[in-house]
Amino acid sequence: MYFKKINIPELSSEKIERNIRLLSLKRHTSLDFKYVSTYINEPNKFFLGYENKNRIDLLRISSPFEKLLPKMIVTFEKNNFKNYKLRFKLISMILIILLTTVMILNIFYSIKSGKLESDFILILFLNLTFYLLAFVEYKLVNKKIQKVINWKE
């Protein structure tokens, strides 16, 4: 489930594809269950990449200090590298659904009972914290993508 599609009008599709392949570490399994936190920074490698016959998925390599950030997967279609789509990893998506469901149920029960549920503030805080962390990850991923597509050797 992709939540954002971003166009890259200023560069050629071939250059973007070359840079992505050059600056990513190749993996042979889906990135939804990969853990990519490391203290060792491989020189000039910014993403883990998984390629199938239709698309290339990228997952940002992060430090262990960024463990709390929900991870995002960037998808480029093989026939068009002029745009990319963003989605959360499966675990982050499950957490979004869980937090949102709990928030909606809490609001529903608060309306039904006529008074604010006691754990509403905690649930609201957890939701807002998750969305703030997701926004930080979104900015970091976009910054890395821009760095990769504008890479000059």
TORSE-684964 format. One record per atom (N, C-alpha, C): residue in three letters; y, z, x. Coordinates in steps of 0.05 Angstrom, whole numbers, padded with zeros to 5 digits, always signed. Each point is the difference from the previous one (the first is absolute). Example, Ala and Ser with C-alpha at 12.3 -4.5 7.8 and 13.67 -1.06 7.14 Angstrom:
BEGIN
Ala-00114+00156+00264 Ala+00024+00000-00018 Ala+00024+00000+00018 Ser+00021-00014-00007 Ser+00024+00001+00016 Ser+00022+00014-00015 
//
This chain:
BEGIN
Met-00023+00000+00017 Met+00023+00000-00017 Met+00025+00000+00018 Tyr+00013-00023+00002 Tyr+00023-00003+00017 Tyr+00025+00009-00015 Phe+00018+00013+00013 Phe+00024+00010-00013 Phe+00025-00014+00009 Lys-00001-00016+00022 Lys+00024-00013+00010 Lys-00008-00026+00014 Lys+00015-00021-00004 Lys-00003-00026+00014 Lys+00026-00006+00014 Ile-00002-00006+00026 Ile+00024-00004+00016 Ile-00001-00028+00012 Asn+00022-00016-00003 Asn+00001-00026+00012 Asn+00013+00001+00027 Ile-00009-00019+00018 Ile+00011-00002+00027 Ile+00010-00029+00003 Pro+00025-00006-00008 Pro+00008-00028-00001 Pro+00009-00012+00027 Glu+00008+00017+00019 Glu+00013-00010+00024 Glu-00019-00011+00022 Leu-00025+00007-00001 Leu-00019-00008+00021 Leu-00022-00019-00010 Ser-00012-00014+00019 Ser-00022-00018-00007 Ser-00025+00016-00004 Ser-00017-00010-00018 Ser-00025+00013-00006 Ser-00018+00002+00024 Glu+00000-00021+00017 Glu-00017+00000+00024 Glu+00008+00021+00020 Lys+00026+00004+00003 Lys+00009+00020+00019 Lys-00007+00028-00010 Ile+00003+00005-00026 Ile-00007+00026-00011 Ile-00029+00005+00003 Glu-00017-00019-00005 Glu-00029+00003+00003 Glu-00007+00006+00029 Arg+00011-00015+00018 Arg-00005+00004+00029 Arg+00007+00028+00008 Asn+00024+00010-00008 Asn+00009+00026+00008 Asn-00018+00022-00012 Ile-00008-00004-00025 Ile-00018+00020-00013 Ile-00026+00002+00015 Arg-00012-00023+00006 Arg-00025+00000+00015 Arg+00002+00011+00028 Leu+00023-00005+00013 Leu+00004+00009+00027 Leu+00005+00030+00001 Leu+00013+00012-00020 Leu+00008+00028+00002 Leu-00017+00019-00018 Ser-00024-00010-00008 Ser-00017+00017-00016 Ser-00028+00002+00013 Leu-00012+00023-00004 Leu-00028+00005+00008 Leu-00018-00009-00022 Lys-00020-00016+00006 Lys-00018-00010-00021 Lys-00022+00020-00007 Arg-00005+00003-00026 Arg-00021+00016-00010 Arg-00018-00016-00018 His-00025+00008-00003 His-00019-00017-00015 His-00008+00012-00027 Thr+00012+00022-00007 Thr-00005+00013-00026 Thr+00027+00005-00014 Ser-00002+00005-00026 Ser+00023+00005-00016 Ser+00017+00023+00011 Leu+00026-00002-00003 Leu+00019+00020+00011 Leu+00004+00023-00019 Asp-00011-00001-00024 Asp+00005+00022-00019 Asp-00012+00027+00009 Phe-00020-00001+00017 Phe-00013+00025+00009 Phe+00004+00005+00030 Lys+00017-00016+00013 Lys+00005+00004+00029 Lys+00020+00022+00004 Tyr-00004+00015+00021 Tyr+00018+00021+00009 Tyr+00013-00011+00026 Val+00026-00004+00000 Val+00013-00014+00022 Val+00021+00017+00015 Ser-00005+00025+00002 Ser+00018+00018+00014 Ser-00010+00004+00028 Thr+00018-00004+00019 Thr-00007+00002+00028 Thr+00023+00010+00017 Tyr-00006+00015+00021 Tyr+00021+00007+00020 Tyr+00004-00022+00020 Ile-00020-00016+00004 Ile+00001-00022+00019 Ile+00012-00024-00013 Asn+00022-00010+00011 Asn+00013-00023-00011 Asn-00009-00025+00016 Glu-00016-00017-00013 Glu-00008-00025+00013 Glu+00025-00017+00003 Pro+00005-00011+00024 Pro+00025-00015+00005 Pro+00001-00025-00019 Asn+00022-00002-00013 Asn+00006-00023-00017 Asn-00020-00004-00023 Lys-00011+00022-00010 Lys-00017-00002-00024 Lys+00011+00019-00020 Phe+00008-00011-00023 Phe+00013+00016-00021 Phe-00017+00004-00025 Phe-00020-00017-00004 Phe-00016+00001-00024 Phe-00029-00003+00006 Leu-00017+00010-00019 Leu-00028-00008-00001 Leu-00001-00022-00020 Gly-00016-00021+00007 Gly-00002-00023-00018 Gly-00028-00005-00009 Tyr-00003-00007-00026 Tyr-00026-00008-00011 Tyr+00004-00027-00013 Glu-00016-00019+00008 Glu+00002-00027-00010 Glu-00024-00008-00016 Asn+00005-00012-00023 Asn-00022-00013-00015 Asn+00008-00029-00004 Lys-00014-00015-00017 Lys+00006-00028-00002 Lys+00026-00006-00015 Asn+00011+00019-00015 Asn+00025-00005-00015 Asn+00025+00013+00010 Arg-00004+00023+00014 Arg+00024+00015+00007 Arg-00005+00016+00026 Ile+00023+00011+00010 Ile-00001+00019+00023 Ile+00014+00025-00010 Asp-00015+00023+00003 Asp+00011+00026-00007 Asp+00008+00014+00026 Leu+00022+00014-00001 Leu+00010+00015+00023 Leu+00004+00029-00008 Leu-00006+00018+00019 Leu+00004+00029-00004 Leu+00015+00010+00025 Arg+00023+00013-00004 Arg+00016+00010+00022 Arg-00015+00021+00016 Ile+00001-00003+00026 Ile-00011+00020+00018 Ile+00021+00022+00003 Ser-00009+00025-00006 Ser+00019+00022-00001 Ser-00008+00022+00019 Ser+00018+00019+00005 Ser-00006+00023+00017 Ser-00012+00022-00018 Pro-00014+00019+00012 Pro-00011+00022-00016 Pro+00021+00017-00015 Phe+00025-00002+00009 Phe+00022+00015-00013 Phe+00007-00012-00027 Glu-00008-00025-00005 Glu+00005-00014-00025 Glu-00023+00001-00019 Lys-00017+00020+00004 Lys-00025+00002-00016 Lys+00005+00004-00030 Leu+00022+00013-00007 Leu+00006+00005-00028 Leu+00011-00024-00015 Leu+00008-00020+00014 Leu+00012-00023-00014 Leu-00022-00017-00013 Pro+00004-00007-00025 Pro-00020-00017-00014 Pro+00000-00028+00014 Lys-00023-00010+00005 Lys-00002-00025+00015 Lys+00002-00025-00018 Met+00013-00020+00011 Met+00004-00025-00015 Met-00013-00023+00015 Ile-00011-00018-00016 Ile-00013-00024+00011 Ile+00018-00024-00006 Val+00006-00016+00021 Val+00016-00024-00003 Val-00019-00024-00001 Thr+00004-00018-00020 Thr-00018-00022-00003 Thr+00015-00027+00002 Phe-00009-00017+00018 Phe+00010-00027+00003 Phe-00022-00019-00010 Glu+00008-00018-00018 Glu-00019-00021-00008 Glu-00002-00021+00023 Lys-00024-00009+00006 Lys-00004-00019+00022 Lys+00015-00027-00004 Asn+00003-00008-00024 Asn+00013-00026-00005 Asn+00030+00002+00000 Asn+00012+00025+00002 Asn+00029+00003-00001 Asn+00007+00026+00014 Phe+00011-00002+00024 Phe+00009+00024+00014 Phe+00029+00005-00004 Lys+00012-00013-00019 Lys+00029+00003-00005 Lys+00006+00024-00018 Asn-00021+00013-00011 Asn+00005+00024-00015 Asn-00025+00018+00003 Tyr+00005+00026-00006 Tyr-00022+00019+00002 Tyr+00002+00020-00023 Lys-00022+00012-00006 Lys-00002+00020-00022 Lys-00008+00027+00011 Leu+00009+00020-00013 Leu-00005+00028+00008 Leu-00016+00014-00021 Arg-00019+00016+00009 Arg-00015+00018-00018 Arg-00008+00025+00015 Phe-00007+00020-00015 Phe-00010+00025+00012 Phe-00029-00002+00007 Lys-00009+00015+00019 Lys-00029+00002+00005 Lys-00013+00013-00024 Leu-00026-00003-00002 Leu-00014+00011-00024 Leu+00004+00030-00004 Ile-00001+00015+00021 Ile+00003+00029-00002 Ile+00028+00007-00009 Ser+00020-00014+00010 Ser+00028+00005-00009 Ser+00003-00008-00029 Met-00013-00022-00008 Met+00002-00009-00028 Met-00012+00021-00019 Ile-00023+00011+00008 Ile-00013+00020-00017 Ile+00018+00025-00002 Leu+00013+00007+00022 Leu+00018+00023-00001 Leu+00024-00005-00018 Ile+00011-00025+00001 Ile+00022-00007-00018 Ile-00008+00003-00029 Ile-00023-00011-00007 Ile-00010+00001-00027 Ile-00005+00029-00009 Leu-00012+00016+00018 Leu-00005+00028-00006 Leu+00026+00015-00005 Leu+00019-00002+00018 Leu+00026+00014-00003 Leu+00015-00008-00025 Thr+00000-00026-00005 Thr+00014-00010-00024 Thr-00013+00009-00025 Thr-00027+00000-00001 Thr-00014+00009-00024 Thr+00005+00029-00005 Val-00001+00016+00021 Val+00005+00029-00003 Val+00029+00005-00010 Met+00019-00015+00010 Met+00028+00002-00009 Met+00003-00007-00029 Ile-00012-00022-00008 Ile+00002-00009-00028 Ile-00014+00020-00019 Leu-00023+00010+00008 Leu-00014+00020-00016 Leu+00016+00026-00002 Asn+00013+00007+00022 Asn+00016+00025-00001 Asn+00024-00004-00018 Ile+00013-00023+00001 Ile+00022-00005-00019 Ile-00010+00000-00029 Phe-00022-00013-00004 Phe-00012-00001-00027 Phe-00005+00028-00011 Tyr-00013+00017+00016 Tyr-00006+00027-00009 Tyr+00025+00017-00003 Ser+00020-00005+00016 Ser+00025+00014-00003 Ser+00014-00007-00026 Ile-00001-00025-00007 Ile+00012-00009-00026 Ile-00016+00011-00023 Lys-00026-00001+00003 Lys-00018+00009-00022 Lys+00003+00031-00005 Ser+00002+00015+00021 Ser+00002+00029-00003 Ser+00029+00009-00005 Gly+00020-00017+00005 Gly+00027+00007-00005 Gly+00013+00016+00023 Lys-00014+00005+00021 Lys+00011+00014+00023 Lys-00010-00013+00026 Leu+00015+00004+00021 Leu-00006-00012+00026 Leu-00025+00013+00012 Glu-00019-00016+00008 Glu-00024+00010+00013 Glu+00007+00014+00026 Ser-00015+00020+00008 Ser+00007+00016+00023 Ser-00002-00015+00026 Asp-00018-00020+00002 Asp-00004-00014+00025 Asp+00015-00027+00001 Phe+00019-00004-00019 Phe+00015-00025-00001 Phe+00016-00005+00026 Ile+00014+00021+00010 Ile+00016-00003+00024 Ile-00017-00007+00024 Leu-00023+00012+00003 Leu-00018-00007+00022 Leu-00009-00028-00002 Ile-00008-00009-00023 Ile-00010-00028-00004 Ile+00023-00020+00005 Leu+00024+00006-00010 Leu+00023-00017+00005 Leu+00006-00001+00030 Phe-00001+00023+00014 Phe+00005+00000+00029 Phe-00021-00016+00015 Leu-00025+00002-00007 Leu-00021-00016+00013 Leu+00004-00030-00005 Asn+00007-00008-00024 Asn+00005-00028-00006 Asn+00024-00010+00016 Leu+00022+00015+00001 Leu+00023-00009+00014 Leu-00005-00001+00030 Thr-00015+00019+00011 Thr-00007+00000+00028 Thr-00017-00025+00007 Phe-00019-00006-00017 Phe-00017-00023+00005 Phe+00016-00026+00000 Tyr+00018-00003-00019 Tyr+00016-00024-00002 Tyr+00020-00002+00023 Leu+00010+00023+00009 Leu+00018-00001+00024 Leu-00016-00008+00025 Leu-00024+00010+00004 Leu-00016-00007+00022 Leu-00008-00030-00002 Ala-00006-00009-00024 Ala-00007-00029-00004 Ala+00024-00018+00008 Phe+00024+00009-00007 Phe+00024-00015+00007 Phe+00004-00001+00030 Val-00005+00022+00014 Val+00002+00000+00029 Val-00020-00019+00012 Glu-00025+00000-00010 Glu-00020-00018+00010 Glu+00007-00029-00006 Tyr+00011-00006-00023 Tyr+00010-00027-00007 Tyr+00020-00010+00020 Lys+00019+00017+00007 Lys+00021-00007+00019 Lys-00012-00005+00028 Leu-00018+00017+00008 Leu-00013-00003+00026 Leu-00017-00026+00002 Val-00014-00006-00022 Val-00016-00025+00000 Val+00017-00024+00001 Asn+00022-00001-00016 Asn+00018-00023+00000 Asn+00014-00003+00027 Lys+00006+00022+00013 Lys+00013-00002+00027 Lys-00020-00012+00020 Lys-00025+00008-00001 Lys-00020-00011+00018 Lys-00006-00029-00006 Ile-00001-00008-00025 Ile-00004-00028-00007 Ile+00023-00017+00010 Gln+00025+00009-00003 Gln+00023-00015+00010 Gln-00002-00002+00031 Lys-00009+00021+00013 Lys-00003-00001+00029 Lys-00021-00020+00008 Val-00022-00001-00015 Val-00021-00019+00006 Val+00008-00029-00005 Ile+00012-00005-00022 Ile+00006-00028-00006 Ile+00023-00011+00017 Asn+00017+00018+00010 Asn+00022-00009+00018 Asn-00006+00004+00029 Trp-00025+00004+00007 Trp-00009+00005+00027 Trp+00006-00024+00018 Lys+00011+00006+00023 Lys+00005-00021+00020 Lys-00014+00007+00025 Glu-00016-00018+00011 Glu-00016+00006+00024 Glu+00018-00003+00025 
//
